[in-house]
Amino acid sequence: PSENLSLYASYSQSFVPRAGDQLTSLTVSSANLAPEKFINHEIGAKHDVNADLSLTAAVYKLERENIAAASDTPGQTILIDGQETKGAELGISGKLTEKWSMFGGYAYQDGEITKDQSISGSQYKSGTELGQTPRHTFSLWNRYDFNDTWGAAIGVISRSDMYALNPSTTNSTVLPGYTRVDAAIYGKLSKNVRLQVNLENLTNQEYALSAHNNNNIVPGSPLSG
């Protein structure tokens, strides 16, 4: 609609056939080889505040059918017929001043199972929250160049709590939310030599990053560089 504003809308259907480990884990009772189906609706906008700074926004609805998911029984795959995720995303990218640049985004998502189901003896109710789907995620990276040689950056990554797997009526595990602080130092020592030092998890916080199932949880990295 204008030189510094872009709008878009999209609708898509896509299919992912079973392959690899998904085939070896199927049993007689779950041997449904129909591909996983994705239906996505999305609208969004991008606004160029100036030549160096852009803001973005989007809202979407994603429907999934015939999903192969990890079971609360280790090593077993279950098929779930019906998931829906609705969400919104905001982003910023570019320079606020000649020396200060910023990159970041916030996302809100609400995912749920859309049908009552009984799978491998476990009951999944319509409206149940999806596993590995935090309501809120946030990241922000700030870099400041002190002069032509040296610069520094600090960033924050945050996620609200989420279920390790799709919770059933009898079994669920919650991964607590966390906030992690990272940093970096940049040096341009000469025309051909550059230095960069990255530090992750400055406060050495203990947190759960993700999970393979309710009993196999992946911890986040400690302070590292």
C-alpha positions in Angstrom: 0.0 0.0 0.0 3.0 2.4 0.4 6.7 2.5 -0.2 7.6 1.6 3.4 4.7 -0.8 4.2 4.1 -4.3 2.8 1.1 -6.6 3.5 0.7 -10.3 2.7 -1.8 -13.1 3.1 -1.1 -16.8 2.5 -2.9 -20.2 2.5 -1.1 -23.5 2.1 -1.6 -27.2 2.3 1.4 -29.5 2.6 2.0 -33.2 3.2 4.9 -35.0 4.8 5.1 -38.8 4.1 6.4 -41.3 6.7 10.1 -42.0 6.4 13.1 -43.2 8.4 12.6 -43.9 12.1 8.9 -43.2 11.8 8.5 -46.4 9.8 10.5 -48.6 12.1 8.4 -47.5 15.2 5.0 -48.2 13.7 3.1 -51.2 15.1 0.2 -53.2 13.7 -2.3 -51.0 15.7 -0.7 -47.7 14.5 0.4 -48.7 11.0 -1.4 -45.8 9.4 0.9 -44.7 6.6 -1.2 -41.7 5.4 1.1 -38.7 5.3 1.0 -35.9 7.9 -1.1 -33.0 6.7 -0.5 -29.3 7.4 -3.0 -26.5 6.6 -1.8 -23.0 7.3 -3.5 -19.6 7.2 -1.4 -16.5 7.8 -1.5 -12.7 7.3 1.2 -10.2 8.1 2.8 -6.9 7.6 6.3 -5.3 7.4 6.9 -1.6 8.1 10.2 0.0 7.2 10.6 2.7 9.9 13.6 4.0 7.9 16.3 2.5 5.5 18.0 0.7 8.4 15.1 -0.4 10.7 12.1 -2.7 10.1 9.2 -3.9 12.1 7.1 -7.1 11.3 3.9 -8.6 12.6 1.9 -11.7 11.7 -1.0 -13.8 12.9 -1.6 -17.4 11.8 -3.6 -20.6 12.3 -1.9 -24.0 11.7 -3.9 -27.2 11.5 -2.2 -30.6 11.6 -3.7 -34.1 10.9 -2.4 -37.6 11.3 0.6 -36.5 13.4 3.3 -39.0 14.5 4.3 -38.0 18.0 6.4 -39.5 20.8 4.5 -41.5 23.4 4.9 -41.3 27.1 6.2 -44.9 26.7 9.9 -44.5 25.6 10.6 -45.7 22.1 6.9 -45.8 21.0 5.3 -43.6 18.4 1.6 -42.6 18.5 -0.6 -41.1 15.8 -2.7 -38.1 16.8 -5.6 -37.0 14.6 -6.1 -33.3 15.1 -4.0 -30.4 16.4 -4.5 -26.7 16.0 -2.1 -23.8 16.8 -3.1 -20.2 16.7 -0.5 -17.5 17.2 1.0 -14.1 16.6 4.5 -12.8 16.1 6.2 -9.4 16.4 9.7 -8.7 15.2 12.3 -5.9 15.0 15.4 -5.8 13.0 18.0 -3.1 12.2 19.7 0.0 13.5 18.2 2.4 16.1 21.2 4.7 15.8 24.5 4.6 13.8 26.1 2.6 16.6 23.2 0.7 18.2 21.5 -2.3 16.4 18.7 -4.5 17.6 17.3 -7.8 16.5 14.5 -9.6 18.3 11.0 -11.0 18.4 8.1 -12.1 20.5 5.7 -14.9 19.7 2.4 -16.0 21.3 0.9 -19.4 20.5 -2.0 -21.4 21.7 -1.9 -25.0 20.6 -4.4 -27.7 21.5 -5.7 -31.2 20.5 -9.0 -30.8 18.6 -10.5 -34.2 19.1 -11.1 -36.6 22.0 -8.9 -39.6 21.3 -7.8 -42.9 22.9 -4.3 -43.8 21.7 -2.3 -46.9 23.0 -4.4 -46.9 26.2 -4.0 -43.2 27.0 -6.9 -40.7 26.8 -6.3 -37.4 25.1 -9.1 -34.8 25.5 -10.2 -32.1 23.1 -8.8 -28.8 24.2 -5.7 -30.3 25.8 -2.6 -28.1 25.4 0.1 -29.4 23.0 3.5 -30.5 24.2 6.6 -28.6 23.3 4.4 -25.5 22.7 5.2 -22.6 25.1 2.6 -19.8 25.2 5.3 -17.1 25.2 8.7 -16.9 23.6 10.9 -13.8 23.4 14.4 -13.0 22.2 16.3 -9.7 21.9 19.8 -9.0 20.8 21.4 -5.6 21.2 24.8 -4.6 19.7 26.7 -1.4 20.3 29.8 -0.3 18.4 31.9 1.9 20.6 34.2 2.9 17.7 35.5 1.5 14.4 37.4 -1.2 16.3 35.4 -2.5 19.3 31.8 -3.5 19.8 29.8 -5.4 22.4 26.4 -7.1 22.5 24.0 -8.5 25.1 20.9 -10.6 24.5 18.0 -12.2 26.3 16.2 -15.4 25.4 13.0 -16.3 27.3 10.4 -19.0 27.2 7.3 -19.7 29.3 6.6 -23.2 30.7 5.4 -26.0 28.5 4.5 -29.7 28.6 7.3 -32.1 27.7 4.8 -34.1 25.6 1.1 -33.9 24.8 -0.4 -34.5 28.2 -2.9 -37.4 28.6 -5.5 -37.8 31.4 -3.0 -39.9 33.4 0.5 -38.6 32.5 2.1 -35.2 32.0 5.4 -33.4 32.7 5.9 -29.6 32.7 9.2 -28.0 31.7 9.5 -24.7 33.7 10.0 -21.5 31.8 13.4 -19.7 31.8 15.3 -16.6 30.9 18.8 -16.8 29.6 21.3 -13.9 29.1 24.0 -14.1 26.4 26.8 -11.6 25.4 29.5 -11.1 22.8 32.5 -8.9 22.2 33.6 -7.9 18.7 37.0 -6.5 17.5 38.2 -5.4 14.1 41.9 -5.6 14.7 43.0 -4.8 11.2 41.7 -4.9 7.6 42.1 -8.7 7.5 41.8 -9.7 11.2 38.6 -9.8 13.2 37.9 -11.1 16.7 34.6 -12.3 18.2 34.0 -13.8 21.6 30.5 -15.3 22.4 29.4 -16.1 25.9 26.2 -18.1 26.5 24.2 -18.3 29.7 26.1 -15.6 31.6 24.3 -16.3 34.9 25.0 -20.1 34.6 21.3 -20.7 35.1 20.0 -24.3 35.3 17.1 -24.9 33.0 15.3 -27.5 30.9 15.7 -26.8 27.2 13.5 -29.5 25.6 12.5 -33.2 26.1 12.3 -36.4 24.1 9.5 -37.8 26.4 8.3 -37.3 29.9 11.4 -39.0 31.4 14.1 -37.9 29.0 14.6 -34.1 29.5 17.5 -32.2 27.8 19.1 -29.6 30.1 20.3 -26.3 28.8 24.0 -25.5 28.5 25.9 -24.0 31.4 28.0 -20.9 31.1 30.1 -21.4 27.9 32.0 -19.5 25.3 
